[in-house]
């Protein structure tokens, strides 16, 4: 800012030179100069809080559907879900009109953080009786295989 003003002790630098050195646009320089004149030096040192109101695209229902897709088997030809695949699937299933992969990562990260903060754990230890109940769809196959081996 100081070099944009001509002084007997320094050479004036143009906006074009400042933009090139700082790798910013000419419009940014104009906005900062205007802010300096209107609000003072301290106001130029920090960003202005945004006045834009962002509408959340993802509510609880959409988030639940996203999590259910993320936990499901990935499409054929893929070993796991990518962020773009999840976003495309959400739109394909018409759960949401449009969604970016950046929004997907924010939602997945929020879900993981929430889950981890709860210290959620999975107890894989259970009795044989519970195993027969929980895995009953596997037992007829196992029993059938055992009878073939025994004969």
ABEGO torsion letter per residue (X at the ends): XAAABBBAABBBBBAAAAAAAAGBBAAAAAAAAAAAAAAEAAAAABBBBBABBBBBABBAAAAAAAAAAAABBBBBGBABBBAAAAAAAAAAAGABABBBAAAAAAAAAAAAAAAAAAGBBBBABBBAAAAAAAAAAAAAAAAAAAAAAAX
